Amino acid sequence: MRALGITAIATALVLAGCTGGTATPSGQSVEVVGTWSGDEQARFERVLDKFEKKSGIDVTYTAAGDELPTVLETRLQGGTAPNVALVAQPGLVARYATDGKLKPVAAGVSAAVDQNYAGVWKQLGSVKGQLYGVYFKAANKSTVWYSNNALALAGVGVPKTWDDFVKAARTLSDGGMPAVSVAGADGWTLTDWFENVYLRTAGPQNYDKLSKHEIPWTDPSVKTALQTLAGLFGSPQLIEGGAAGALQTEFPKSVTNVFGNPQKAAMVFEGDFVSGVITASTSAKVGADARFFPFPSVSGSGPAVVAGGDMAVQFKDDENTAKLMEYLASAEAAAVWAEQGGFLSPNKNVPADTYPDDVTRELAQQLVQAGDNVRFDMSDLAPAAFGGTKGAGEWKALQDFLADPGAVDATMQRLEAEAAKAFAA
């Protein structure tokens, strides 16, 4: 997603100030602010078009790009809040709810969420037991993408367990192909590695506790996860370029290392958005040359997904806003974008055949079938100083761990010190 230019954002703010962010005299207008622009904006506006035809309510969409938090803050301070915003940061939603800036959803919206979503999505949209948001678009961050040809040539099947994954990696490496391209230059990818292993070794409840810093990063469960991860990171021959090379590899490059020409590795871990990089930057065909498997089970763990997502929240509690929120919680609304592609819904009642291809369909089914074993990206739940700052906090600690996977205890101590400082701020 790309940010709007400063001029575009300023124009949006001026227009909002001129209208006061209120409805037209008919009272039949609603404004939505989100990050999506370009193709994503066009697809979401088709969702809104269908709502307009059904309800007779006009909807205006304002694209704020990556500057959404700043735009919302400015609008709120100026008294020109939109009716609805689509927000990817749960911490921001919690802050607005705690400050009384958000409105709890209406009973009809809550009922739609109960009908269409696993309980975990209601929990994720709630603050102190009160539902404030509806997850409309989700990301599945528990996928390993692989070159079909590379695995076939090595005689390697799709691994279902972590032990099989490491064994397959060794077979690939022994055959002359580095197994995995790791985007170590982008610390956020390493948090995703950790989160997927931790969810499977420690379980959902401990995941929740660690995400809130209710247990320390020196807890034995963290040690188990880091030791498991060291089974891969501690064998540099399995990683394209070794640890030093991985720490110089950014996310897009990790994908083209596997699916570009020349091919430098057989597999890459990251979310469903890997498919977009494959399509945009390589000649590989998703579903044929490029395929994926769910992040492997560890020690018999059941299906689980680390997810991200965009939550619709409301700053106004009028009837038109409630109607739009209830629509966004429906399978009908999700299906409008789903059939266009580039979209996953956590809504369990979206028919699988709505998605335009087998890969997207499988990604969506994995997300839904994980049920209450879905957990939101832990680093996104943490204070930004710990979970979202380049060269600091969890990102830097895990980069140093990639460089020295034997330093499990030292990594735990560092993570705990950084987390304690950030959560206390």
GIKA-V450336 format. One record per residue. RES is the residue in one small letter. PHI is phi in degrees with one decimal (none if undefined). PSI is psi in whole degrees, 0 to 359 (999 if undefined). D_CENTER is the distance of its C-alpha to the mean C-alpha in Angstrom with 2 decimals. Layout:
res: <RES RES>
phi: <PHI PHI>
psi: <PSI PSI>
d_center: <D_CENTER D_CENTER>
This chain:
res: <m r a l g i t a i a t a l v l a g c t g g t a t p s g q s v e v v g t w s g d e q a r f e r v l d k f e k k s g i d v t y t a a g d e l p t v l e t r l q g g t a p n v a l v a q p g l v a r y a t d g k l k p v a a g v s a a v d q n y a g v w k q l g s v k g q l y g v y f k a a n k s t v w y s n n a l a l a g v g v p k t w d d f v k a a r t l s d g g m p a v s v a g a d g w t l t d w f e n v y l r t a g p q n y d k l s k h e i p w t d p s v k t a l q t l a g l f g s p q l i e g g a a g a l q t e f p k s v t n v f g n p q k a a m v f e g d f v s g v i t a s t s a k v g a d a r f f p f p s v s g s g p a v v a g g d m a v q f k d d e n t a k l m e y l a s a e a a a v w a e q g g f l s p n k n v p a d t y p d d v t r e l a q q l v q a g d n v r f d m s d l a p a a f g g t k g a g e w k a l q d f l a d p g a v d a t m q r l e a e a a k a f a a>
phi: <none -109.2 -77.2 -69.8 -66.5 -57.9 -63.2 -63.8 -65.4 -61.3 -61.8 -60.9 -68.0 -63.9 -61.6 -63.0 -65.7 -67.3 -90.5 71.1 66.1 -101.1 -74.8 -67.6 -54.1 -72.2 75.1 -112.4 -126.9 -131.9 -110.3 -119.4 -116.5 -151.0 -84.7 -69.2 -137.4 58.8 -61.6 -64.6 -61.9 -60.9 -70.6 -68.2 -65.7 -68.5 -61.9 -67.9 -59.0 -66.1 -63.8 -59.4 -67.3 -73.6 -105.3 76.5 -98.2 -76.9 -124.9 -108.5 -107.9 -114.2 -87.3 -110.2 57.7 -70.5 -88.2 -52.7 -57.8 -67.9 -62.5 -62.8 -61.4 -64.3 -64.3 -65.3 -64.8 -88.1 73.1 -122.0 -61.1 -71.6 -67.1 -135.5 -129.9 -106.6 -119.6 -97.3 -108.0 -57.8 -62.7 -67.4 -61.8 -61.9 -66.1 -64.0 -66.4 -63.5 -79.9 78.4 -86.9 -96.3 -105.1 -60.0 -71.0 -73.3 -58.5 -65.5 -69.2 -59.8 -64.7 -66.0 -65.0 -59.7 -75.5 -109.7 -129.4 -62.0 -56.5 -62.2 -71.4 -69.0 -60.8 -65.6 -90.1 -109.6 -128.7 52.4 81.7 -107.4 -79.1 -117.8 -143.7 -122.3 -77.8 -97.5 -124.8 -128.5 -121.9 -96.3 -104.5 -125.4 -131.2 -113.8 -98.1 -141.7 -79.1 -59.4 -67.4 -62.9 -68.1 -65.6 -64.0 -85.4 69.1 -102.1 -86.7 -71.9 -74.8 -104.5 -118.7 -61.3 -61.9 -66.9 -63.9 -66.0 -63.0 -62.6 -61.6 -68.2 -62.9 -61.8 -63.3 -62.3 -86.1 99.5 -116.6 -51.8 -74.5 -131.0 -97.3 -109.7 -86.3 -70.9 -69.4 -102.9 -58.3 -64.1 -68.4 -71.2 -64.8 -67.8 -56.8 -59.9 -61.3 -67.1 -67.1 -64.3 -58.9 -85.1 -93.2 -101.6 89.5 -59.7 -67.9 -65.8 -58.0 -61.3 -66.0 -66.5 -63.5 -98.8 59.8 -83.7 -123.0 -80.6 -74.6 -94.1 -61.9 -55.6 -64.9 -69.0 -60.7 -60.1 -65.2 -65.9 -65.1 -63.5 -63.8 -65.0 -62.9 -98.2 -63.4 -81.2 -119.1 -59.4 -68.9 -83.1 -110.9 -59.0 79.2 65.2 -60.9 -61.7 -67.6 -62.3 -70.8 -103.9 -102.3 -86.8 -53.4 -57.6 -67.1 -61.9 -76.4 -69.9 -61.2 -92.9 -113.9 -92.7 -129.2 -78.7 -79.4 -115.5 -157.1 -99.1 -141.1 -145.0 -97.3 179.0 -77.5 -58.7 -69.1 -56.6 -60.2 -65.3 -67.9 -58.0 -67.3 -78.7 -119.2 -138.2 -96.2 -66.8 -101.9 -65.3 98.8 -118.8 -71.2 -113.6 -132.5 -140.1 -133.5 -62.2 -52.5 -62.7 -67.6 -119.6 53.1 81.0 -63.5 -81.0 -56.1 -152.2 -138.3 -90.1 -127.7 -121.6 175.8 -110.5 -104.8 -81.1 -127.3 -121.6 -100.7 -132.3 -121.8 -78.8 -63.8 -66.0 -63.0 -61.4 -63.7 -65.8 -61.3 -65.9 -64.2 -65.1 -84.8 -91.4 -66.3 -60.0 -64.9 -62.4 -64.9 -60.6 -79.9 -54.6 -72.0 -86.8 92.3 67.9 -157.5 -126.5 -115.7 -79.5 -71.3 -73.6 -99.6 -76.3 -58.7 -57.7 -75.2 -69.0 -71.1 -80.5 -151.8 -63.3 -65.0 -62.9 -61.4 -66.9 -60.5 -66.8 -65.0 -61.2 -63.6 -73.8 -69.3 -67.8 54.5 -81.1 -91.2 -81.2 -133.2 -72.5 -45.1 -64.5 -67.3 -75.3 -79.5 -80.4 -55.7 -58.2 -61.9 -96.5 -100.6 -144.6 -120.7 -61.2 74.8 -148.5 54.4 -63.0 -58.0 -70.3 -61.0 -76.9 -64.4 -66.5 -67.0 -59.3 -71.0 -141.9 -67.7 -78.4 -88.7 -65.0 -64.0 -64.5 -64.7 -60.9 -61.9 -67.6 -60.3 -66.0 -62.2 -69.2 -66.1 -58.3 -66.1 -69.9 -71.9 -83.7 -69.7>
psi: <137 148 149 153 161 321 317 318 316 320 317 320 320 315 319 321 323 324 348 10 17 172 166 166 333 345 15 34 140 139 136 134 135 179 338 136 179 226 321 319 316 321 320 324 334 326 314 326 318 322 318 317 324 322 338 10 127 138 130 131 130 121 123 357 210 351 14 311 320 317 316 318 317 317 318 317 328 1 23 43 143 167 314 143 148 113 136 353 105 327 323 319 315 320 315 322 316 324 358 16 337 155 134 150 157 165 322 326 315 319 322 321 317 322 326 352 149 152 330 328 329 319 317 332 5 150 121 42 358 129 124 344 160 121 116 316 138 161 135 109 29 54 141 121 141 154 116 321 318 315 323 317 328 355 30 130 172 119 140 338 161 319 319 326 312 322 316 321 321 321 316 314 317 334 2 5 114 136 314 135 120 127 67 342 337 103 333 330 327 327 325 321 307 314 319 318 316 318 324 333 327 338 161 323 316 326 314 317 316 323 333 3 36 341 151 163 359 4 146 332 327 320 317 316 316 321 322 314 326 341 334 306 334 1 85 337 344 347 133 121 3 187 318 317 320 322 350 2 120 164 308 322 326 328 314 338 330 322 0 188 117 151 132 350 167 333 156 135 131 188 184 338 352 324 326 321 319 312 320 331 357 172 2 146 120 130 341 284 323 122 175 161 155 149 133 150 144 123 42 13 148 178 135 152 131 128 158 177 166 122 127 124 159 138 354 153 33 171 321 320 317 321 318 316 319 323 317 337 359 155 329 314 315 323 330 316 321 319 345 343 169 34 138 140 138 359 115 349 8 119 136 325 359 327 145 351 164 322 310 322 316 320 316 319 322 319 316 319 339 342 234 3 14 137 141 149 117 322 332 336 336 162 142 328 332 310 357 29 123 132 14 172 220 323 309 321 320 331 318 327 320 321 331 77 350 346 56 310 317 322 317 315 319 316 319 318 317 319 316 318 316 318 337 344 999>
d_center: <12.82 16.10 17.72 20.95 24.09 25.88 28.54 26.29 24.63 28.11 29.44 26.85 27.77 31.45 31.24 29.44 32.20 34.87 33.74 32.90 29.64 31.82 32.51 35.28 38.72 38.16 35.33 33.29 30.58 26.99 24.70 20.91 19.04 15.58 13.92 14.55 17.61 19.47 18.71 15.69 18.08 20.79 18.90 17.86 21.46 22.72 20.99 22.80 25.98 26.22 25.94 28.66 30.92 30.53 30.99 33.05 30.78 29.94 26.36 25.67 22.28 21.88 19.35 18.57 16.13 14.60 17.57 16.43 16.96 20.32 21.33 20.74 22.69 25.48 25.68 25.88 28.54 30.44 30.45 28.76 25.52 23.98 24.10 20.37 17.31 13.69 11.77 8.20 9.88 11.29 13.98 15.22 15.56 17.45 19.66 20.60 21.36 23.43 25.24 26.16 24.62 22.57 24.37 23.70 23.11 26.30 27.50 26.87 23.17 22.93 24.94 22.70 19.63 21.89 22.98 19.80 17.06 17.04 18.12 15.02 13.35 16.56 16.42 13.01 14.64 17.81 19.49 22.65 22.91 22.82 20.34 19.14 16.17 15.08 11.56 12.28 9.40 6.43 4.31 6.33 6.04 9.67 11.76 14.74 16.26 20.02 23.12 25.12 28.31 27.77 27.25 30.14 32.47 31.86 32.45 29.16 27.56 23.94 23.41 22.36 22.82 22.07 25.82 26.02 23.15 25.08 28.30 27.04 25.92 29.48 31.07 29.26 30.16 33.74 34.00 33.26 29.60 27.09 24.58 21.23 20.08 18.05 16.49 18.02 18.73 15.12 14.80 11.02 11.22 13.82 11.92 9.58 13.02 14.45 11.96 12.37 16.07 16.47 15.05 17.55 20.42 20.37 19.08 16.95 19.59 19.80 16.04 16.42 19.48 18.20 15.20 18.03 20.43 22.76 23.53 24.03 22.42 25.89 25.56 26.66 23.36 21.73 24.68 24.23 20.63 21.72 24.80 22.93 20.74 24.04 25.30 23.37 23.24 26.89 28.13 27.83 29.50 26.46 24.26 24.97 27.00 26.90 25.22 26.85 25.61 22.02 22.09 23.17 20.53 17.64 14.58 16.27 19.42 18.02 17.32 20.73 22.39 21.79 22.30 24.51 28.23 29.41 27.06 26.51 24.39 23.62 19.98 16.66 13.61 10.04 7.46 8.98 9.17 11.97 14.17 14.31 15.61 18.00 19.38 19.78 21.16 23.02 25.49 23.84 23.25 20.05 21.40 24.61 24.47 20.76 19.42 16.88 17.25 15.17 14.71 18.30 19.82 21.40 24.80 24.60 21.28 20.25 17.24 13.99 10.26 7.56 4.69 2.35 5.18 8.46 11.40 14.95 17.40 21.10 23.53 26.52 27.89 30.23 30.68 29.08 25.81 25.84 26.54 23.58 21.20 22.82 22.45 18.69 18.58 20.69 20.21 22.40 20.11 17.07 19.54 20.64 17.45 16.79 20.22 19.61 16.77 13.51 11.87 10.67 11.87 11.76 15.41 17.57 20.51 19.31 21.75 20.40 22.89 21.36 18.87 20.80 20.64 20.57 17.48 15.23 17.24 16.70 12.90 13.10 15.85 14.16 11.43 14.43 16.84 15.03 16.11 16.24 15.01 11.34 10.11 7.38 6.34 10.02 10.39 8.67 11.17 13.96 16.29 15.38 18.59 17.38 13.64 13.13 16.50 17.60 20.62 20.57 19.44 17.13 16.31 20.07 21.04 18.94 20.23 23.66 23.03 22.23 25.54 27.35 25.84 29.10 28.54 26.64 28.67 28.58 24.79 24.58 27.12 25.37 21.97 23.92 25.92 23.00 21.12 24.42 25.08 21.76 21.75 25.44 25.10>
